[in-house]
């Protein structure tokens, strides 16, 4: 849930490009909240569809 992301992320809105640091921070927060060890590739298209970032640019 994007609303659970604290502080500096509150101003982020779907549809903008996020830099790698923000993406990694977001993924780390998601791992903590969802109690999972690994975020697999199936989640990237889901996040992309929500407009958080483009999976095609992830990791480049």
N, C-alpha and C positions, 0 to 999 in steps of 0.2 A: 504494500500500500504506500503510494508515493507520499501521502499525507503524514506518514510516520517518520519520514526523513527530516531530521532536525536542522535548525539554524540556517547555514549557508545554502542549503539546497531548496529552501522553501520558495525561492523566487523562480526556480526552474519550471519551465512549462513544456508540455509536449510539443514536438515539432521543431525544437532547436537542436543544433549540433552541440554535443557535449565533448569536452576534451578528454583525453585518455585518463587523466587523473580522476576526474569526476566519475567517469564510467567505472573505474576500478574501485573507487570508494563506494559507489552505489552497489556494485556486485558484492563487495565485502559486507555491506550492511544487509543486503538481501540474504546472504549466506547465514548471517547471525540470526536474523528474524525468522527464517524459514527452517532453521535447524538442519541444514543440509551441508554436506562436506564439499560438494562439487556442483557448480552450475554448468549443466551440459548444453550442447549446441541447440537443443530444442527451445531453450529459453530465449536465445538471441532473437529469433523472428518474432516471438511474443513481445519482447521489449521494443523491438523495432516498430511493430505494429502500433504500439502505444506512443511512438514518436520520441522515445528517449534517446535513441541513437540508431545509426544505420549499421546493421550487422556486417555489411560488406566492408565497412571501414574499421571494424573492430580489430585491434591487434596490428594495424599497419603503422 
